[in-house]
Amino acid sequence: MRINRRSFVQGLGVTASSALLPTSLFAQNLTQNELPIPVLNGGESQGGSQHYNLQLQSGTRQFLSGLTTETLGINGSYLGPTLHLKNGSDVAMSVLNQLSEPSTLHWHGLHVPAKADGGPAQIIAPDTSWQPKFTVNQKAGTFWYHSHLLNKTGEQVYRGLAGMIILDDEESESLEIPSTYGVDDIPLIVQDRRFNEDGSFRYVGMHRDVMTGVFGDRILVNGTTSALFTPSTNKVRFRILNAANARTFNFAFADGREFSVIATDGGFLEKPVALRNIVVAAAERVEIVVDFSDGGPVDLVSLPLEASSPYSTTGMMRNMMSMNTETFTILNIEPQSALQRSSTLPDQLTSIRRMQAAEATRTRRFELSMPMGMGRMGRGGGGRGMGGMGGEFLINGKPMEMDVINEVVPVGSTEIWEIHNDSMMMHPFHIHHGQFQILDRDGVPPGQEEMGFKDTVKVGPGQLVRFIMRFENFSDPDTAYMYHCHILEHEDNGMMGQFTVV
Ligand SMILES: [Cu+2]
């Protein structure tokens, strides 16, 4: 570990330009930890397919100096390896559950058969293994995997059951972009956590934790607090995964420098999009390329969500979300003294055929509501999964029920799904099975950075978001896919539904 000179300087008030003021709600260490890079696991080639061996295990970590935290992980004590998949390859996963509790492992964003999806129905009992097989059949991108156990997803992800997936195809391998894993192609799994005084994770403790989702006062990147990255190249590609349970990040660099967004959830944008900040909700991914040629240190930060943001919590709930009202540091960055030159970005990254609304044969509507939502007061009974603290989080007036299939979608069809948010806070809506394109929010097409394929979409308070999606290749009348809010405490308390593709 190294002494963080900049934090000392800031503490003395010499510079107040960025990040953490002394009054910050965020705890800050005075030491920095080198950013760890998760092991890249490309599987083993056997009999024509790639075999991946994953073990869910419990362990301990020292996130805070001198304190031990009990954790969960995959092939390690916290989080898991980065799984490297190639388009077209046959994948055989083997997931051995060495925990003392059941779990599942869901491949978030992957287009796979329902039985291989790892949703709440594909329970892996302790001391058993789950062996789904699928053929990778989609464009290159950054995906992830995580526990999806009914009513327990939030807790198991909080304790560490998550990891990144990098999918490559011929196109991604031929592009002249930073793509050396761990050198100029850097995974950033961003999470917030809070701890008890004994070092243990402090998960849901009160009603508010369920209402807003659980927020933490410590930022972990790849499982490490106060992470420091020292680039060795002038351009770096960050694969940013918001793996927080609830928090929305508004990523930017402390000096306001521009960066290029090259990919979102389902893969590359057609062209790089230059931005100075980007709002990323829980479960969303963005790939950005940033230039460090000037050699100076700069922090990756999260800016406040302004009250005027369409994703800001409204009404009386806004007070409960005070932790999204300040700037805080995500990653300290100090470029090395001599930087290798990496490629310049191409003008064109891929081509995307925009689906037209007229291609859809059916429109379905989904109403998201929560106990304090407008017009839904007093509807719910007791809580679900959280011992009565939650109240009812509903989609179309119904909470998740394992034995109810809410929607049946014909295989090969194209549909528009309208998601209406009837509450005071933003919900990131996620659908399994495939990738969609956002048509519009309240009738307005999204910005260029949301014109690529997506599997999770921000639906602000009161908003109506429409997306279009093809449901193809896999049909199974007996096994459902999920759609749900990706604020995990909302999902665990009912804001989830099931659909089959038949
Ligand atoms: Cu939600």
Boltz pocket constraint, residues with backbone or C-beta under 6 A from the ligand:
constraints:
  - pocket:
      binder: B
      contacts: [[A, 426], [A, 427], [A, 428], [A, 485], [A, 486], [A, 487], [A, 490], [A, 491], [A, 495]]
      max_distance: 6.0
